[in-house]
Amino acid sequence: MSKTLLDGTHELRGPYELVEIRDGAPVRYSCIGTLTPTDEQEQDILARIEALTGYRVVRAGEWDVDDGDPRYAGHSVSLLALLPTRGG
């Protein structure tokens, strides 16, 4: 992807899988669903974030799971260490 993403929330794969962008870089991933992703699923998520944003996530935080109200339940993770994989 060659364009720089504006700050805000962007769909990663549909409206229930979102990436928050701040200062042009991804900072948080959120998704509907209360199951913590497996290692393989996490690697797939991080690869899709890289494809969308041009940043490789080197380190992600611990998964936060909100399993309260089923209308808003989901999981999210902070993206802590990034490497740009393309030029500006």
CYANA upper distance limits for C-alpha pairs under 8 A (distance plus 0.5 A):
  1 MET  CA     51 ALA  CA      7.22
  1 MET  CA     52 LEU  CA      6.69
  1 MET  CA     53 THR  CA      7.59
  1 MET  CA     54 GLY  CA      7.45
  4 THR  CA     24 GLY  CA      7.03
  4 THR  CA     53 THR  CA      7.99
  4 THR  CA     88 GLY  CA      8.03
  5 LEU  CA     21 ILE  CA      7.76
  5 LEU  CA     24 GLY  CA      6.33
  5 LEU  CA     25 ALA  CA      8.41
  5 LEU  CA     53 THR  CA      7.55
  6 LEU  CA     21 ILE  CA      7.48
  6 LEU  CA     22 ARG  CA      8.37
  6 LEU  CA     23 ASP  CA      8.39
  6 LEU  CA     24 GLY  CA      6.67
  7 ASP  CA     20 GLU  CA      7.95
  7 ASP  CA     21 ILE  CA      5.30
  7 ASP  CA     22 ARG  CA      5.37
  7 ASP  CA     23 ASP  CA      6.67
  7 ASP  CA     24 GLY  CA      6.54
  8 GLY  CA     20 GLU  CA      6.15
  8 GLY  CA     21 ILE  CA      5.74
  8 GLY  CA     22 ARG  CA      7.17
  9 THR  CA     18 LEU  CA      6.89
  9 THR  CA     19 VAL  CA      6.16
  9 THR  CA     20 GLU  CA      4.91
  9 THR  CA     21 ILE  CA      6.64
 10 HIS  CA     18 LEU  CA      6.06
 10 HIS  CA     19 VAL  CA      5.80
 10 HIS  CA     20 GLU  CA      6.83
 10 HIS  CA     21 ILE  CA      7.95
 11 GLU  CA     15 PRO  CA      6.14
 11 GLU  CA     16 TYR  CA      8.04
 11 GLU  CA     17 GLU  CA      6.45
 11 GLU  CA     18 LEU  CA      5.13
 11 GLU  CA     19 VAL  CA      6.86
 12 LEU  CA     17 GLU  CA      6.02
 12 LEU  CA     18 LEU  CA      5.79
 12 LEU  CA     19 VAL  CA      6.73
 12 LEU  CA     48 ARG  CA      7.82
 12 LEU  CA     49 ILE  CA      7.58
 12 LEU  CA     52 LEU  CA      7.84
 13 ARG  CA     17 GLU  CA      6.18
 13 ARG  CA     18 LEU  CA      8.03
 14 GLY  CA     18 LEU  CA      8.35
 16 TYR  CA     30 SER  CA      8.42
 16 TYR  CA     31 CYS  CA      6.02
 16 TYR  CA     32 ILE  CA      6.08
 17 GLU  CA     29 TYR  CA      8.02
 17 GLU  CA     30 SER  CA      6.37
 17 GLU  CA     31 CYS  CA      4.90
 17 GLU  CA     32 ILE  CA      7.29
 18 LEU  CA     29 TYR  CA      6.25
 18 LEU  CA     30 SER  CA      5.70
 18 LEU  CA     31 CYS  CA      6.77
 19 VAL  CA     26 PRO  CA      6.97
 19 VAL  CA     27 VAL  CA      7.93
 19 VAL  CA     28 ARG  CA      6.21
 19 VAL  CA     29 TYR  CA      5.05
 19 VAL  CA     30 SER  CA      6.95
 19 VAL  CA     49 ILE  CA      8.07
 20 GLU  CA     26 PRO  CA      6.22
 20 GLU  CA     27 VAL  CA      6.22
 20 GLU  CA     28 ARG  CA      5.58
 20 GLU  CA     29 TYR  CA      6.86
 21 ILE  CA     25 ALA  CA      5.76
 21 ILE  CA     26 PRO  CA      4.91
 21 ILE  CA     27 VAL  CA      6.32
 21 ILE  CA     28 ARG  CA      7.93
 22 ARG  CA     26 PRO  CA      6.84
 22 ARG  CA     27 VAL  CA      6.93
 25 ALA  CA     53 THR  CA      7.51
 25 ALA  CA     55 TYR  CA      7.58
 26 PRO  CA     49 ILE  CA      8.25
 26 PRO  CA     53 THR  CA      7.48
 26 PRO  CA     55 TYR  CA      7.98
 26 PRO  CA     79 LEU  CA      7.38
 27 VAL  CA     78 SER  CA      6.41
 27 VAL  CA     79 LEU  CA      5.40
 27 VAL  CA     80 LEU  CA      7.58
 28 ARG  CA     76 SER  CA      7.59
 28 ARG  CA     77 VAL  CA      6.27
 28 ARG  CA     78 SER  CA      4.98
 28 ARG  CA     79 LEU  CA      5.90
 29 TYR  CA     76 SER  CA      5.89
 29 TYR  CA     77 VAL  CA      5.95
 29 TYR  CA     78 SER  CA      7.07
 29 TYR  CA     79 LEU  CA      7.89
 30 SER  CA     74 GLY  CA      7.71
 30 SER  CA     75 HIS  CA      6.34
 30 SER  CA     76 SER  CA      4.65
 30 SER  CA     77 VAL  CA      7.19
 31 CYS  CA     74 GLY  CA      6.03
 31 CYS  CA     75 HIS  CA      6.05
 31 CYS  CA     76 SER  CA      6.77
 32 ILE  CA     72 TYR  CA      7.88
 32 ILE  CA     73 ALA  CA      6.67
 32 ILE  CA     74 GLY  CA      4.64
 32 ILE  CA     75 HIS  CA      6.96
 33 GLY  CA     73 ALA  CA      6.67
 33 GLY  CA     74 GLY  CA      4.87
 33 GLY  CA     75 HIS  CA      6.81
 34 THR  CA     65 VAL  CA      6.47
 34 THR  CA     66 ASP  CA      7.15
 34 THR  CA     67 ASP  CA      6.17
 34 THR  CA     73 ALA  CA      6.75
 34 THR  CA     74 GLY  CA      5.42
 34 THR  CA     75 HIS  CA      6.37
 35 LEU  CA     65 VAL  CA      8.07
 35 LEU  CA     74 GLY  CA      8.47
 35 LEU  CA     75 HIS  CA      7.88
 36 THR  CA     63 TRP  CA      7.31
 36 THR  CA     65 VAL  CA      7.68
 36 THR  CA     75 HIS  CA      7.42
 37 PRO  CA     41 GLN  CA      5.90
 37 PRO  CA     42 GLU  CA      6.18
 38 THR  CA     42 GLU  CA      6.58
 39 ASP  CA     43 GLN  CA      6.73
 40 GLU  CA     44 ASP  CA      6.86
 41 GLN  CA     45 ILE  CA      6.73
 42 GLU  CA     46 LEU  CA      6.67
 43 GLN  CA     47 ALA  CA      6.58
 44 ASP  CA     48 ARG  CA      6.77
 45 ILE  CA     49 ILE  CA      6.75
 46 LEU  CA     50 GLU  CA      6.72
 46 LEU  CA     56 ARG  CA      7.88
 46 LEU  CA     57 VAL  CA      6.79
 47 ALA  CA     51 ALA  CA      6.73
 47 ALA  CA     56 ARG  CA      7.99
 48 ARG  CA     52 LEU  CA      6.68
 49 ILE  CA     53 THR  CA      6.46
 49 ILE  CA     54 GLY  CA      8.28
 49 ILE  CA     55 TYR  CA      7.87
 49 ILE  CA     56 ARG  CA      8.11
 49 ILE  CA     57 VAL  CA      8.40
 50 GLU  CA     54 GLY  CA      5.48
 50 GLU  CA     55 TYR  CA      5.36
 50 GLU  CA     56 ARG  CA      5.52
 50 GLU  CA     57 VAL  CA      7.58
 50 GLU  CA     85 THR  CA      8.37
 51 ALA  CA     55 TYR  CA      8.27
 54 GLY  CA     84 PRO  CA      6.44
 54 GLY  CA     85 THR  CA      5.80
 54 GLY  CA     86 ARG  CA      6.24
 55 TYR  CA     82 LEU  CA      6.46
 55 TYR  CA     83 LEU  CA      5.91
 55 TYR  CA     84 PRO  CA      4.88
 55 TYR  CA     85 THR  CA      5.97
 55 TYR  CA     86 ARG  CA      8.17
 56 ARG  CA     82 LEU  CA      5.99
 56 ARG  CA     83 LEU  CA      5.61
 56 ARG  CA     84 PRO  CA      6.72
 56 ARG  CA     85 THR  CA      6.87
 57 VAL  CA     79 LEU  CA      7.01
 57 VAL  CA     80 LEU  CA      8.00
 57 VAL  CA     81 ALA  CA      6.42
 57 VAL  CA     82 LEU  CA      5.16
 57 VAL  CA     83 LEU  CA      7.16
 58 VAL  CA     80 LEU  CA      8.14
 58 VAL  CA     81 ALA  CA      5.67
 58 VAL  CA     82 LEU  CA      5.93
 58 VAL  CA     83 LEU  CA      7.43
 59 ARG  CA     79 LEU  CA      7.03
 59 ARG  CA     80 LEU  CA      5.99
 59 ARG  CA     81 ALA  CA      5.43
 59 ARG  CA     82 LEU  CA      7.73
 60 ALA  CA     77 VAL  CA      7.20
 60 ALA  CA     78 SER  CA      6.35
 60 ALA  CA     79 LEU  CA      5.03
 60 ALA  CA     80 LEU  CA      5.68
 60 ALA  CA     81 ALA  CA      7.41
 61 GLY  CA     77 VAL  CA      6.33
 61 GLY  CA     78 SER  CA      5.71
 61 GLY  CA     79 LEU  CA      6.79
 61 GLY  CA     80 LEU  CA      6.84
 62 GLU  CA     77 VAL  CA      6.70
 62 GLU  CA     78 SER  CA      7.98
 63 TRP  CA     75 HIS  CA      7.12
 63 TRP  CA     76 SER  CA      6.24
 63 TRP  CA     77 VAL  CA      5.35
 63 TRP  CA     78 SER  CA      8.37
 64 ASP  CA     75 HIS  CA      5.94
 64 ASP  CA     76 SER  CA      5.77
 64 ASP  CA     77 VAL  CA      6.63
 65 VAL  CA     73 ALA  CA      8.20
 65 VAL  CA     74 GLY  CA      6.45
 65 VAL  CA     75 HIS  CA      4.84
 65 VAL  CA     76 SER  CA      7.17
 66 ASP  CA     72 TYR  CA      8.44
 66 ASP  CA     73 ALA  CA      5.64
 66 ASP  CA     74 GLY  CA      5.86
 66 ASP  CA     75 HIS  CA      6.58
 67 ASP  CA     73 ALA  CA      5.38
 67 ASP  CA     74 GLY  CA      7.02
 68 GLY  CA     72 TYR  CA      7.97
 68 GLY  CA     73 ALA  CA      6.32
 69 ASP  CA     73 ALA  CA      6.32
